[in-house]
Amino acid sequence: MIRLRNIIGSLGIASVLIALPVNALNAPMPESTVIETINTSTTTTTSTTSTTTVVPAPPDARCPQWWATARAVGFDDTLLPMLDRVINRESRCDPSQINTADPNGGSIGLTQINRFWCLPSKYYSDGYLQTMGVLTSCDQLFDPTINLRAALELVTYSRSVGLCAWHQWAWVETPCQNDVEGA
């Protein structure tokens, strides 16, 4: 009996002829000859895992404890060095800080957001940050997560009206020289 087997393996398709003499390939087949084809298939499953590389706070970061929260609210890693400077300068990394000497009711929290941004105005009857859905009252600026969301909203607002990202923090010298990291 002559058997022809087709084997499909993980590396492709191979045909194997078993124990046939050289002249048997050209000889006519008797009626009792059986040709058997066996098909096998192999399924390979590959899983892909998506990974995100998180840039750790550098050793010279002033407020590294807030970097993960800043990322979680939407700050891009390129903005974190300047945000770190802002948080350190404005509150020394302490979310409970308030500066009552600032105009419009003072500045609050990690990034010292001025109450101006959450008070009713000619353009925003409920306050800008309320209209943007960041908070419902100015006192929420003491919450570090909300304060960082508000800071990101102000960075986004500044850019949208053609200003430097860090325009709201006037002490940042020449903020447009390097819009990402400040001067």
Backbone hydrogen bonds, N-H to C=O, Kabsch-Sander energy under -0.5 kcal/mol:
donor,donor_aa,acceptor,acceptor_aa,energy
3,R,1,M,-0.5
4,L,36,E,-0.5
5,R,3,R,-0.5
5,R,16,V,-1.6
7,I,5,R,-0.6
7,I,14,A,-2.3
8,I,6,N,-0.6
9,G,7,I,-0.7
9,G,12,G,-2.5
12,G,9,G,-1.2
14,A,7,I,-2.4
16,V,5,R,-2.1
18,I,3,R,-1.0
18,I,16,V,-0.5
19,A,17,L,-0.5
24,A,21,P,-1.4
25,L,21,P,-0.6
25,L,22,V,-1.0
26,N,23,N,-0.6
27,A,23,N,-0.8
33,T,30,P,-1.9
36,E,34,V,-0.6
38,I,36,E,-0.5
39,N,37,T,-0.5
40,T,38,I,-0.5
44,T,42,T,-0.6
45,T,43,T,-0.5
46,T,44,T,-0.5
50,S,48,T,-0.5
54,V,52,T,-0.7
55,V,53,T,-0.6
61,A,58,P,-2.3
66,W,63,C,-1.9
67,W,64,P,-1.3
68,A,64,P,-0.5
70,A,66,W,-2.3
71,R,67,W,-2.4
72,A,68,A,-2.3
73,V,69,T,-1.7
74,G,70,A,-0.6
74,G,71,R,-1.1
75,F,70,A,-2.6
79,L,76,D,-1.8
80,L,76,D,-0.8
83,L,79,L,-2.4
84,D,80,L,-2.8
85,R,81,P,-1.6
86,V,82,M,-2.5
87,I,83,L,-2.9
88,N,84,D,-2.3
89,R,85,R,-2.7
90,E,86,V,-3.0
91,S,87,I,-2.4
92,R,87,I,-0.7
92,R,88,N,-1.3
93,C,87,I,-1.2
94,D,91,S,-1.4
97,Q,94,D,-1.4
99,N,107,S,-2.6
100,T,98,I,-0.6
102,D,99,N,-1.0
106,G,102,D,-0.8
106,G,103,P,-0.6
107,S,99,N,-1.7
108,I,113,I,-2.2
109,G,97,Q,-2.6
112,Q,109,G,-1.0
113,I,108,I,-2.0
115,R,106,G,-2.7
117,W,114,N,-2.0
118,C,115,R,-2.3
119,L,115,R,-0.6
119,L,116,F,-0.9
121,S,124,Y,-2.3
127,G,124,Y,-1.0
129,L,117,W,-2.9
131,T,127,G,-2.4
132,M,128,Y,-2.0
133,G,130,Q,-1.3
134,V,129,L,-2.5
135,L,129,L,-0.9
140,Q,137,S,-1.6
141,L,138,C,-2.2
142,F,139,D,-1.5
143,D,140,Q,-1.7
147,N,143,D,-3.0
148,L,144,P,-2.4
149,R,145,T,-2.1
150,A,146,I,-2.7
151,A,147,N,-2.3
152,L,148,L,-2.4
153,E,149,R,-2.4
154,L,150,A,-2.2
155,V,151,A,-2.3
156,T,152,L,-2.7
157,Y,153,E,-2.8
158,S,154,L,-2.7
159,R,155,V,-2.1
160,S,156,T,-2.2
161,V,157,Y,-1.5
162,G,159,R,-1.5
163,L,158,S,-3.0
167,H,164,C,-1.8
169,W,166,W,-1.7
170,A,168,Q,-0.9
172,V,169,W,-2.2
173,E,171,W,-0.8
177,Q,174,T,-1.7
178,N,174,T,-0.6
179,D,176,C,-0.7
182,G,178,N,-3.0
183,A,173,E,-0.6
